[in-house]
Amino acid sequence: MNHRPRLPFLVIASLGVAALTSCSGGLADDTATASTAATTTTAAATAATAAATATTTTTTTTVADVPPVEVRAAVAAVGETIEGIVATPDGRTRSYHLYVPSALPAGPVPLLIALHGGTGWGVQFQRNSGFDGLAEANGFLVVFPDGVGTGAQEEDLRTWNGGDCCGAAARKDVDDVVFVDVLIDEIAGQYDVDPLRVFAAGHSNGGILSYRLACELSDRIVAIGLQAGTMGIDECDPAWPVSMLHLHGEDDTNLPIDGGIGPDSIAGVDFASPRESAATFAAAMGCGVTPDVAADASNPDLTITDWAVCGASTEVRFVAVAGAPHAWMGHTPSNPAASPAYQGLDASFEIVQFLLQHPRTG
């Protein structure tokens, strides 16, 4: 059996701010061709993703003051996806797709908020990421909300308002931070959600919103994990420290790892440098000024930047991946026209592993 290489676990702090693909409309390179084709994900639809990620080895990680957490590889998502809606203060009715595993452990459980990329939608990211199979294997809830789009019903080319990007959500100044806050309340009213283990994860535009949530909703969001996002707001002044894992491909031509307008970007946004955004985020989380930079001995494609001294056992990590484009690593892109995803790392597994090891401890 071939095993995908695992990221080494470091007690560190590093940040990554990367780039997005589609902020002004059009297809992100991980999304399918029509968001109106969204349907409920079933066990059969996710079995292929589970099989693809089942080759991932389980890894135990440790962090100061937190017992080791063993993360199991994804399995078939045989639980239930519940379609829901919530009303937000701006008068909108927002939709979401909540995956509930077939069995949950006793007591409060983690909640992962999984944010799709620009022009994607919740069910698309559920299929593309396989987070539901990891939730089934590890006993946590995962919700896939839908962004705001174009058209009369705002259902086409959905995006998130991460600040300076993206698309309809940014143009309409949609308050997605409030939406996520309301969504957490909605789910916590139905299930026993552990407030010390509420996490956000996102791809591209969803990664940009993840950053904003860490900065502006830190009383609810404990840690974030993302690929190919960047900081889209001018200031980050969290009330609580938030841990973060950021993965970014060095061959991302939608949102380049050094920022700017990528040659394959349709957003028209001059993105902040992910590397510089990493330092900004690390400083906001009370990390040391000088990061450690090291290559991964087990996978020469990985360069890991860590700010090693942060407050409240917070960790921030930025991983640059040589040869990786914009597509969600380790999985098959939803859009058949997209470049093949880098297969040397499973973004979903790495993010879940990092998040579950980073509950709020005080």
PLY file of the C-alpha trace (Angstrom):
ply
format ascii 1.0
element vertex 362
property float x
property float y
property float z
element edge 361
property int vertex1
property int vertex2
end_header
0.00 0.00 0.00
1.32 3.43 -0.93
1.03 6.05 1.78
0.90 9.75 1.13
3.60 11.66 2.95
2.51 13.31 6.21
3.46 16.76 7.34
5.69 16.68 10.39
3.98 18.12 13.45
5.83 21.06 14.92
4.95 23.18 17.93
5.16 26.35 15.96
3.57 29.34 14.55
3.46 30.22 10.94
1.02 31.75 8.71
0.10 31.64 5.17
-1.89 33.94 3.12
-2.28 32.85 -0.40
-4.51 33.53 -3.23
-7.84 33.06 -4.69
-9.07 32.34 -8.11
-12.40 33.85 -8.87
-13.62 36.95 -7.19
-15.47 38.70 -9.94
-17.27 35.76 -11.48
-16.34 32.81 -13.67
-15.08 29.44 -12.54
-12.48 28.79 -9.92
-10.24 25.97 -11.05
-11.66 23.59 -8.43
-15.35 24.10 -9.18
-17.67 22.40 -11.61
-19.34 24.18 -14.46
-22.72 25.06 -12.98
-23.56 25.77 -9.38
-27.22 25.15 -10.10
-26.36 21.47 -10.40
-25.89 21.17 -6.63
-27.49 18.10 -5.05
-27.32 16.42 -1.68
-24.17 14.36 -1.24
-24.92 10.71 -0.58
-22.83 7.83 0.70
-22.45 6.56 -2.84
-21.28 9.95 -4.09
-18.64 10.24 -1.40
-17.42 6.64 -1.41
-14.94 7.35 -4.18
-13.44 10.23 -2.23
-13.25 8.08 0.88
-11.49 5.35 -1.04
-9.03 7.85 -2.47
-8.13 9.17 0.98
-8.18 5.82 2.75
-4.55 5.32 1.80
-3.63 8.15 4.16
-1.91 6.85 7.25
-3.24 7.80 10.65
-0.98 10.17 12.50
-0.78 11.17 16.14
0.23 14.74 16.86
0.95 16.57 20.06
0.88 20.14 21.29
1.60 21.66 24.66
-1.18 21.07 27.24
-3.28 19.05 24.77
-3.51 15.24 24.84
-2.40 13.54 21.61
-5.12 13.18 19.00
-5.15 10.27 16.59
-6.81 11.21 13.32
-8.22 8.36 11.28
-8.26 8.26 7.49
-11.52 9.04 5.69
-14.14 6.33 5.30
-17.35 6.16 3.27
-19.69 8.95 4.38
-22.66 6.78 5.34
-24.20 9.36 7.64
-26.80 11.96 6.70
-26.52 15.31 4.94
-29.21 17.67 6.23
-30.24 20.64 4.11
-30.95 23.73 6.16
-31.58 27.46 5.98
-31.08 30.35 8.39
-32.27 33.94 8.33
-29.59 36.60 8.66
-30.02 40.22 9.87
-29.65 41.57 6.31
-32.95 39.90 5.37
-31.42 37.04 3.40
-32.24 33.37 3.78
-28.93 31.51 3.69
-28.55 27.80 2.91
-26.21 25.15 4.29
-25.59 21.40 4.15
-24.79 19.73 7.48
-23.15 16.32 7.49
-23.97 14.26 10.59
-21.97 11.03 10.96
-23.82 7.76 11.47
-22.53 7.73 15.06
-21.26 10.57 17.23
-19.29 10.12 20.45
-20.91 10.95 23.77
-20.54 14.52 24.94
-19.76 17.73 23.06
-18.33 17.24 19.56
-16.23 19.42 17.23
-17.84 21.45 14.46
-16.00 22.19 11.20
-17.29 24.96 8.92
-16.05 24.11 5.40
-16.07 27.05 2.98
-16.08 26.48 -0.77
-13.99 28.40 -3.28
-15.17 31.28 -5.43
-18.01 30.32 -7.84
-18.37 27.00 -6.01
-21.09 25.92 -3.59
-21.45 23.84 -0.47
-22.25 20.44 -1.93
-19.52 20.85 -4.55
-16.94 21.38 -1.79
-18.38 18.45 0.14
-17.70 16.20 -2.84
-14.33 17.77 -3.68
-12.85 17.84 -0.16
-14.11 14.61 1.37
-14.40 16.32 4.76
-17.57 14.29 5.33
-15.61 11.02 5.16
-13.15 12.39 7.72
-16.07 13.48 9.92
-17.50 9.96 9.69
-14.17 8.43 10.68
-13.40 10.86 13.50
-16.79 11.74 15.00
-17.33 15.41 14.28
-19.95 17.56 12.55
-19.08 19.36 9.32
-21.24 21.99 7.65
-20.89 23.17 4.06
-22.57 26.59 3.76
-23.37 28.32 0.47
-22.01 31.73 -0.46
-24.02 34.53 -2.06
-24.07 34.61 -5.84
-25.47 36.37 -8.85
-28.94 36.10 -10.40
-32.37 36.84 -9.01
-32.00 34.19 -6.29
-28.29 34.88 -5.74
-27.54 31.21 -6.46
-25.13 31.44 -9.40
-21.35 31.90 -9.13
-21.43 31.96 -5.34
-18.70 33.79 -3.44
-17.79 35.02 0.04
-17.04 38.53 1.25
-13.51 38.16 2.55
-12.86 41.91 2.45
-11.37 43.04 -0.85
-12.71 39.93 -2.57
-14.79 38.27 -3.96
-17.48 38.56 -6.61
-21.11 39.31 -5.79
-20.65 38.83 -2.06
-17.97 41.53 -1.88
-19.78 43.87 -4.29
-22.95 43.64 -2.19
-20.97 43.92 1.06
-22.57 40.75 2.40
-21.77 40.18 6.07
-20.55 36.58 5.93
-19.00 36.89 9.39
-22.48 37.40 10.85
-23.79 34.54 8.70
-21.22 32.15 10.17
-22.00 33.40 13.68
-25.72 32.73 13.13
-24.93 29.35 11.57
-22.91 28.25 14.61
-25.84 29.19 16.86
-28.24 27.26 14.61
-26.21 24.06 14.71
-25.34 24.37 18.41
-29.07 24.62 19.09
-29.59 21.19 17.52
-26.44 19.30 18.51
-24.04 19.24 21.44
-21.27 21.35 19.87
-18.07 21.86 21.82
-17.42 25.64 21.83
-13.72 24.97 22.38
-13.54 23.03 19.10
-15.30 25.14 16.47
-13.11 25.34 13.38
-13.18 26.85 9.89
-11.56 25.53 6.74
-11.61 26.92 3.25
-10.29 26.85 -0.27
-9.38 29.95 -2.24
-12.16 32.51 -1.59
-13.21 30.26 1.31
-9.67 30.53 2.64
-9.88 34.32 2.45
-13.06 34.22 4.53
-11.37 31.83 6.97
-8.76 34.49 7.62
-11.44 37.09 8.19
-13.27 34.81 10.62
-10.05 34.27 12.58
-9.60 38.04 12.85
-13.21 39.12 13.40
-14.95 36.12 15.00
-12.21 34.80 17.25
-14.62 34.37 20.17
-16.27 31.55 18.19
-13.60 30.29 15.77
-10.81 28.44 17.55
-8.53 27.45 14.64
-8.54 27.61 10.85
-7.06 25.53 8.07
-6.96 26.51 4.43
-5.41 26.20 1.03
-4.81 29.04 -1.43
-6.33 31.91 0.55
-5.01 35.31 1.57
-5.81 38.12 3.96
-8.37 40.39 2.36
-8.83 42.86 5.22
-6.62 45.76 6.28
-6.45 44.98 10.00
-6.49 41.82 12.10
-7.12 42.45 15.79
-8.60 39.25 17.28
-10.00 39.15 20.80
-8.67 35.58 21.16
-5.65 33.88 19.57
-6.51 31.53 16.71
-4.28 28.74 15.39
-3.83 28.29 11.66
-2.49 25.91 9.05
-2.11 27.39 5.59
-1.13 25.29 2.56
-0.18 27.01 -0.67
1.08 25.70 -4.00
4.13 27.39 -5.50
2.64 26.76 -8.97
-0.69 28.42 -8.13
-1.39 30.68 -11.11
-4.81 31.77 -9.87
-3.60 33.37 -6.68
0.20 33.36 -6.74
2.08 32.50 -3.59
3.79 35.90 -3.70
0.57 37.78 -4.39
-0.52 40.01 -7.25
-2.83 39.15 -10.13
-2.21 35.62 -11.34
-2.10 34.85 -15.08
-5.10 32.51 -14.66
-7.02 34.70 -12.22
-10.33 36.18 -13.32
-10.80 38.15 -10.12
-8.97 41.29 -11.19
-7.73 41.71 -7.62
-4.14 42.55 -6.78
-3.85 40.13 -3.87
-1.60 40.75 -0.91
1.47 38.56 -0.76
0.62 35.35 1.08
4.08 35.27 2.60
3.77 38.82 3.92
0.23 38.14 5.11
1.61 35.22 7.08
3.85 37.52 9.06
0.96 39.93 9.65
-1.27 37.16 10.95
1.46 35.69 13.13
2.05 39.08 14.70
-1.67 39.47 15.36
-1.63 36.13 17.17
1.22 37.20 19.44
3.92 35.16 17.73
7.62 35.90 17.62
8.99 38.14 14.90
11.51 35.81 13.27
10.17 32.56 11.81
11.99 29.28 11.39
12.12 27.95 7.84
12.88 24.29 7.14
12.46 21.73 4.38
10.55 18.57 5.15
12.94 15.61 5.11
10.17 13.18 4.09
8.83 15.29 1.21
11.29 17.65 -0.54
8.37 19.54 -2.10
7.44 21.05 1.27
8.97 24.15 2.82
7.55 24.88 6.28
7.68 28.35 7.80
7.00 28.55 11.53
6.67 31.37 14.01
7.60 29.30 17.04
6.58 31.46 20.00
2.90 32.38 20.21
0.45 33.08 23.00
-1.93 30.57 24.60
-0.39 27.52 22.89
-1.41 28.97 19.54
0.31 27.63 16.43
0.55 29.19 13.00
2.10 27.29 10.11
2.63 28.12 6.46
3.53 25.30 4.07
4.72 26.11 0.56
4.32 23.14 -1.78
6.54 22.98 -4.86
4.75 21.81 -7.99
1.26 22.31 -6.57
-1.30 24.39 -8.54
-4.51 25.95 -7.22
-6.65 22.78 -7.07
-7.42 21.22 -3.67
-4.43 18.99 -2.92
-4.87 15.24 -2.86
-8.31 15.23 -4.49
-9.83 15.32 -7.97
-10.93 18.83 -9.06
-14.67 19.30 -9.58
-13.99 21.25 -12.77
-12.67 18.85 -15.44
-10.90 21.78 -17.14
-8.79 22.47 -14.06
-5.15 21.50 -13.76
-4.67 18.15 -11.97
-4.33 18.54 -8.22
-1.03 17.87 -6.47
-1.22 14.34 -5.04
1.75 14.36 -2.67
-0.33 15.82 0.15
-3.97 15.43 1.22
-5.12 18.94 2.17
-8.28 17.69 3.88
-6.50 15.20 6.11
-3.71 17.63 7.04
-6.20 20.35 7.93
-8.38 18.07 10.06
-5.32 16.68 11.81
-4.12 20.19 12.64
-7.50 21.51 13.75
-8.41 18.62 16.04
-5.07 19.04 17.79
-5.79 22.73 18.47
-8.78 23.17 20.76
-9.00 26.33 22.81
-7.31 25.64 26.12
-8.09 28.79 28.04
0 1
1 2
2 3
3 4
4 5
5 6
6 7
7 8
8 9
9 10
10 11
11 12
12 13
13 14
14 15
15 16
16 17
17 18
18 19
19 20
20 21
21 22
22 23
23 24
24 25
25 26
26 27
27 28
28 29
29 30
30 31
31 32
32 33
33 34
34 35
35 36
36 37
37 38
38 39
39 40
40 41
41 42
42 43
43 44
44 45
45 46
46 47
47 48
48 49
49 50
50 51
51 52
52 53
53 54
54 55
55 56
56 57
57 58
58 59
59 60
60 61
61 62
62 63
63 64
64 65
65 66
66 67
67 68
68 69
69 70
70 71
71 72
72 73
73 74
74 75
75 76
76 77
77 78
78 79
79 80
80 81
81 82
82 83
83 84
84 85
85 86
86 87
87 88
88 89
89 90
90 91
91 92
92 93
93 94
94 95
95 96
96 97
97 98
98 99
99 100
100 101
101 102
102 103
103 104
104 105
105 106
106 107
107 108
108 109
109 110
110 111
111 112
112 113
113 114
114 115
115 116
116 117
117 118
118 119
119 120
120 121
121 122
122 123
123 124
124 125
125 126
126 127
127 128
128 129
129 130
130 131
131 132
132 133
133 134
134 135
135 136
136 137
137 138
138 139
139 140
140 141
141 142
142 143
143 144
144 145
145 146
146 147
147 148
148 149
149 150
150 151
151 152
152 153
153 154
154 155
155 156
156 157
157 158
158 159
159 160
160 161
161 162
162 163
163 164
164 165
165 166
166 167
167 168
168 169
169 170
170 171
171 172
172 173
173 174
174 175
175 176
176 177
177 178
178 179
179 180
180 181
181 182
182 183
183 184
184 185
185 186
186 187
187 188
188 189
189 190
190 191
191 192
192 193
193 194
194 195
195 196
196 197
197 198
198 199
199 200
200 201
201 202
202 203
203 204
204 205
205 206
206 207
207 208
208 209
209 210
210 211
211 212
212 213
213 214
214 215
215 216
216 217
217 218
218 219
219 220
220 221
221 222
222 223
223 224
224 225
225 226
226 227
227 228
228 229
229 230
230 231
231 232
232 233
233 234
234 235
235 236
236 237
237 238
238 239
239 240
240 241
241 242
242 243
243 244
244 245
245 246
246 247
247 248
248 249
249 250
250 251
251 252
252 253
253 254
254 255
255 256
256 257
257 258
258 259
259 260
260 261
261 262
262 263
263 264
264 265
265 266
266 267
267 268
268 269
269 270
270 271
271 272
272 273
273 274
274 275
275 276
276 277
277 278
278 279
279 280
280 281
281 282
282 283
283 284
284 285
285 286
286 287
287 288
288 289
289 290
290 291
291 292
292 293
293 294
294 295
295 296
296 297
297 298
298 299
299 300
300 301
301 302
302 303
303 304
304 305
305 306
306 307
307 308
308 309
309 310
310 311
311 312
312 313
313 314
314 315
315 316
316 317
317 318
318 319
319 320
320 321
321 322
322 323
323 324
324 325
325 326
326 327
327 328
328 329
329 330
330 331
331 332
332 333
333 334
334 335
335 336
336 337
337 338
338 339
339 340
340 341
341 342
342 343
343 344
344 345
345 346
346 347
347 348
348 349
349 350
350 351
351 352
352 353
353 354
354 355
355 356
356 357
357 358
358 359
359 360
360 361
